[in-house]
Amino acid sequence: MQKICPLFCAFAASLLFSAVIGVRSDKGILCGTINQNGLGKIPWAMALYHKGQYFGGGSLVTPGLVLTAAHIVLGKSAGDIKARAGVRDLLSGERGFLVEDRQVVKIISHEAFDYISGGNNLALLFLDSPFELKAHIATICLPRSSEQKFAGRSCAVFGWGKRAFPDDQPMLTPQKIDLPIVEDAQCQEQLRRTTLGPNFLLPANVLCAGDRDACSLFGGSPLFCSLEQDPLRFEQVGIASWGMGCGQENVPAVYTNVAKLSDWIAPHLQQVLSIPGDLVNSMLSEPRT
């Protein structure tokens, strides 16, 4: 592609990269910032509803785009899904809290998603209009590089999972569970001791976390770690994918590795940058290739 504006395009490209990693919103709110006021303390956490029924979690990565797991939207129509931000609990809308809903207009799942293994388990939900960012509704930072390593770091998953395996309803209040990231080799060995058997191989583009697995209905929820250069802010390293049961000890849960799939995510972000309210897109003079 011919470069017709090398200086300006370089500047615009740097702004696009900043948007991809969520450095700063157009309201001056830094990505990955916890809401210290309590309401919507994890402001990037999204509750997803299908025909009015909660079915999984997600994260706000730009004002008009939600990152989630492909397996929870499989077979669902975009028109039947709404994304809710600012959720204090699953009854927030009925209790008058400051929640906001957006209609999903398009779903893009990774073309190499493998439902059996959970490989490449991620999807992007495009919203009908962007959220206005504020203290209790904000974006999460994304990893800067596909080569980032997270093993040994202490992170957390946040969402509305089941309390125990037999339950068929999620907990009304969200749970934040602190989890260490587990080395791939150790995770694979631990999972081989389960019913998966001694020949089990970790699927593509995953990471493991915790000394016990997560319960269902956490699917799509963000796994996030503090930024190494700014411990008071956070980046999303994983998406809750699957586990062996619910709360099983010495069995890590498996998450989609967001960093390894950043090259797949980034081109799709440009599709939402022209939404009113995001000032970055208006400065792009040519599409990213």
C-alpha positions as CSV (number, residue, x, y, z in Angstrom):
1,M,0.0,0.0,0.0
2,Q,1.3,3.4,-1.0
3,K,2.2,5.7,2.0
4,I,0.7,9.1,1.1
5,C,1.1,10.7,4.5
6,P,4.1,9.1,6.3
7,L,4.3,11.5,9.2
8,F,0.6,11.9,9.9
9,C,-0.1,8.2,9.3
10,A,2.7,7.2,11.7
11,F,1.0,9.5,14.3
12,A,-2.4,8.0,13.6
13,A,-1.0,4.5,13.7
14,S,0.4,5.2,17.2
15,L,-3.0,6.4,18.3
16,L,-4.6,3.3,16.9
17,F,-2.1,1.1,18.8
18,S,-2.9,3.1,21.9
19,A,-6.6,2.3,21.3
20,V,-5.8,-1.4,20.8
21,I,-4.2,-1.6,24.2
22,G,-6.7,0.8,25.7
23,V,-4.2,3.3,27.0
24,R,-6.7,6.1,27.5
25,S,-10.3,6.7,26.6
26,D,-11.6,9.8,25.0
27,K,-12.9,10.9,28.4
28,G,-9.4,10.7,29.8
29,I,-10.1,7.6,31.8
30,L,-7.1,5.2,31.8
31,C,-7.9,1.6,30.8
32,G,-7.7,-1.0,33.5
33,T,-8.5,1.4,36.3
34,I,-10.5,0.1,39.3
35,N,-13.5,2.2,40.4
36,Q,-12.6,3.3,43.9
37,N,-16.2,4.4,44.7
38,G,-17.3,0.8,45.0
39,L,-20.2,0.8,42.5
40,G,-19.1,-1.2,39.5
41,K,-15.7,-1.7,41.1
42,I,-14.5,-3.8,38.1
43,P,-15.8,-1.3,35.5
44,W,-14.8,-3.4,32.4
45,A,-16.8,-6.4,33.5
46,M,-19.8,-7.1,31.3
47,A,-22.9,-9.3,32.0
48,L,-24.3,-10.8,28.8
49,Y,-28.0,-11.6,28.4
50,H,-29.7,-13.8,25.8
51,K,-33.4,-13.1,25.5
52,G,-33.3,-11.5,28.9
53,Q,-31.5,-14.4,30.6
54,Y,-27.9,-14.0,31.9
55,F,-25.6,-16.6,30.2
56,G,-22.0,-15.4,30.6
57,G,-19.5,-12.7,31.0
58,G,-17.3,-10.4,28.9
59,S,-15.1,-7.4,29.0
60,L,-15.3,-3.9,27.5
61,V,-12.2,-3.4,25.4
62,T,-13.3,-0.3,23.5
63,P,-16.5,1.7,24.2
64,G,-18.3,-0.2,21.4
65,L,-16.7,-3.7,21.6
66,V,-16.9,-6.6,24.1
67,L,-14.5,-9.5,24.3
68,T,-15.9,-12.9,25.4
69,A,-15.6,-16.6,24.8
70,A,-16.7,-18.1,21.5
71,H,-18.3,-21.2,23.1
72,I,-20.9,-19.1,25.0
73,V,-22.2,-17.3,21.9
74,L,-22.2,-20.4,19.7
75,G,-25.6,-20.8,18.0
76,K,-26.9,-17.5,19.4
77,S,-28.1,-14.6,17.2
78,A,-26.6,-11.2,17.8
79,G,-30.1,-9.7,17.9
80,D,-30.9,-11.8,20.9
81,I,-27.9,-10.6,23.0
82,K,-27.6,-7.5,25.1
83,A,-24.4,-6.4,27.0
84,R,-24.9,-4.8,30.3
85,A,-22.3,-2.5,31.9
86,G,-22.0,-1.0,35.4
87,V,-23.5,-4.2,36.9
88,R,-23.4,-4.4,40.7
89,D,-25.4,-7.6,40.8
90,L,-27.7,-9.5,38.4
91,L,-30.7,-7.6,39.7
92,S,-29.1,-4.2,39.3
93,G,-31.4,-3.2,36.4
94,E,-34.5,-3.9,38.6
95,R,-33.0,-2.2,41.6
96,G,-32.4,1.1,39.9
97,F,-28.6,1.1,39.9
98,L,-26.8,2.9,37.1
99,V,-26.5,0.1,34.6
100,E,-26.5,0.6,30.9
101,D,-27.5,-1.9,28.2
102,R,-26.4,-2.1,24.6
103,Q,-27.7,-4.3,21.8
104,V,-25.2,-6.6,20.1
105,V,-25.3,-6.1,16.3
106,K,-22.6,-8.4,15.2
107,I,-20.6,-11.4,16.5
108,I,-17.2,-12.4,15.2
109,S,-15.8,-15.7,16.6
110,H,-12.2,-16.9,15.9
111,E,-12.3,-18.9,12.7
112,A,-10.1,-21.6,14.2
113,F,-12.2,-22.0,17.4
114,D,-12.3,-25.7,18.4
115,Y,-15.4,-26.4,20.5
116,I,-14.0,-29.8,21.6
117,S,-10.6,-28.7,22.8
118,G,-11.4,-25.0,23.6
119,G,-8.6,-23.8,21.4
120,N,-8.8,-20.2,20.1
121,N,-11.9,-19.7,22.2
122,L,-12.7,-16.0,21.8
123,A,-15.3,-13.8,20.2
124,L,-15.9,-10.1,19.7
125,L,-19.4,-8.5,20.2
126,F,-20.0,-5.3,18.3
127,L,-22.5,-3.0,20.0
128,D,-25.1,-0.8,18.4
129,S,-23.7,2.3,20.2
130,P,-20.7,2.9,22.4
131,F,-20.8,3.2,26.1
132,E,-19.9,6.6,27.5
133,L,-17.0,5.9,29.7
134,K,-17.1,6.9,33.4
135,A,-15.8,5.7,36.7
136,H,-18.1,2.6,36.8
137,I,-18.0,1.8,33.1
138,A,-14.6,1.7,31.6
139,T,-12.3,-0.4,29.4
140,I,-9.7,-3.0,30.3
141,C,-6.2,-2.8,28.9
142,L,-5.0,-5.5,26.4
143,P,-1.5,-7.0,26.3
144,R,1.0,-5.0,24.2
145,S,2.6,-8.1,22.7
146,S,1.7,-11.6,21.7
147,E,5.0,-12.7,23.3
148,Q,4.1,-11.6,26.8
149,K,4.5,-14.2,29.5
150,F,2.3,-14.3,32.7
151,A,3.3,-17.5,34.5
152,G,3.9,-16.9,38.2
153,R,1.9,-13.6,38.3
154,S,-1.0,-13.2,40.7
155,C,-4.2,-12.3,38.8
156,A,-7.9,-12.5,39.3
157,V,-11.1,-13.6,37.5
158,F,-14.3,-11.6,37.9
159,G,-17.8,-12.7,37.0
160,W,-21.1,-14.3,37.9
161,G,-20.4,-18.0,38.2
162,K,-22.2,-20.8,39.9
163,R,-21.6,-21.4,43.6
164,A,-21.3,-25.1,43.2
165,F,-21.5,-27.8,40.5
166,P,-25.1,-28.9,41.0
167,D,-26.5,-25.3,41.0
168,D,-28.3,-24.2,37.8
169,Q,-28.3,-20.5,38.6
170,P,-25.4,-18.0,38.9
171,M,-24.7,-16.1,42.0
172,L,-26.5,-12.7,42.0
173,T,-23.4,-10.9,43.2
174,P,-20.2,-11.1,41.2
175,Q,-17.2,-12.9,42.5
176,K,-13.6,-11.8,42.3
177,I,-11.3,-14.8,42.7
178,D,-7.5,-14.3,43.1
179,L,-5.6,-16.8,41.0
180,P,-1.9,-17.5,40.2
181,I,-1.0,-18.1,36.6
182,V,0.3,-21.7,36.2
183,E,3.1,-22.8,33.8
184,D,1.7,-24.7,30.8
185,A,3.7,-27.8,31.5
186,Q,2.5,-28.0,35.1
187,C,-1.1,-27.3,34.0
188,Q,-1.0,-30.1,31.4
189,E,0.5,-32.5,34.0
190,Q,-2.3,-31.7,36.5
191,L,-5.0,-32.0,33.9
192,R,-3.6,-35.4,32.9
193,R,-4.3,-36.7,36.4
194,T,-8.0,-36.0,35.8
195,T,-10.4,-38.0,33.5
196,L,-8.8,-36.3,30.6
197,G,-6.1,-39.0,30.9
198,P,-2.3,-39.2,30.4
199,N,-2.3,-38.3,26.8
200,F,-4.1,-35.0,27.2
201,L,-2.5,-32.0,25.4
202,L,-3.3,-28.4,26.1
203,P,-5.0,-26.8,23.1
204,A,-3.7,-23.9,21.1
205,N,-3.5,-20.4,22.6
206,V,-4.5,-21.0,26.2
207,L,-3.1,-20.4,29.6
208,C,-4.0,-21.9,33.0
209,A,-4.7,-20.3,36.3
210,G,-5.5,-21.2,39.9
211,D,-5.2,-24.3,42.1
212,R,-8.8,-25.1,41.5
213,D,-11.1,-24.8,38.4
214,A,-13.8,-22.2,37.9
215,C,-17.5,-23.1,37.9
216,S,-19.7,-22.8,34.9
217,L,-21.4,-19.5,33.9
218,F,-18.0,-17.8,34.4
219,G,-17.5,-18.4,30.7
220,G,-16.3,-15.3,28.8
221,S,-15.3,-13.5,32.1
222,P,-12.0,-11.7,32.1
223,L,-8.9,-12.9,33.8
224,F,-6.7,-9.9,34.6
225,C,-3.4,-9.0,36.1
226,S,-1.9,-5.7,37.3
227,L,0.3,-3.9,34.9
228,E,4.0,-4.4,35.7
229,Q,4.7,-0.8,35.1
230,D,1.6,0.4,37.0
231,P,0.3,-2.0,39.7
232,L,-2.8,0.0,40.3
233,R,-4.1,-0.7,36.7
234,F,-4.9,-4.0,35.0
235,E,-4.6,-5.8,31.7
236,Q,-6.7,-8.7,30.5
237,V,-4.6,-11.8,30.0
238,G,-7.3,-14.5,29.7
239,I,-10.9,-15.3,29.0
240,A,-12.6,-18.0,31.1
241,S,-12.9,-21.0,28.8
242,W,-13.3,-24.3,30.6
243,G,-12.6,-26.4,33.7
244,M,-13.0,-29.9,35.1
245,G,-16.2,-29.6,37.2
246,C,-16.4,-26.9,39.7
247,G,-13.9,-25.9,42.3
248,Q,-11.9,-29.1,42.1
249,E,-8.7,-28.8,44.1
250,N,-5.3,-29.1,42.4
251,V,-6.9,-28.7,39.0
252,P,-6.3,-25.3,37.2
253,A,-8.9,-23.7,35.0
254,V,-8.2,-23.1,31.4
255,Y,-8.4,-19.6,29.9
256,T,-8.0,-18.3,26.4
257,N,-4.6,-16.5,26.1
258,V,-5.4,-13.0,25.1
259,A,-1.8,-12.0,24.4
260,K,-1.3,-14.9,22.0
261,L,-4.4,-13.9,20.0
262,S,-3.7,-10.1,20.0
263,D,-2.7,-10.2,16.4
264,W,-6.2,-11.6,15.6
265,I,-8.0,-9.0,17.9
266,A,-6.2,-5.9,16.7
267,P,-7.5,-5.7,13.1
268,H,-11.1,-6.0,14.3
269,L,-10.7,-3.1,16.7
270,Q,-10.4,-0.7,13.8
271,Q,-14.0,-1.6,12.8
272,V,-15.3,0.2,15.9
273,L,-13.0,3.1,16.0
274,S,-15.2,5.2,13.8
275,I,-18.1,5.0,16.2
276,P,-19.0,8.5,17.5
277,G,-17.5,9.1,20.8
278,D,-14.1,7.6,19.9
279,L,-11.9,10.4,18.6
280,V,-9.0,8.1,17.4
281,N,-10.7,6.9,14.2
282,S,-11.2,10.3,12.7
283,M,-7.5,10.7,12.6
284,L,-6.8,7.6,10.5
285,S,-6.2,8.4,6.9
286,E,-5.8,4.9,5.6
287,P,-6.8,1.5,6.8
288,R,-4.5,-0.7,8.7
289,T,-3.2,-3.7,6.8
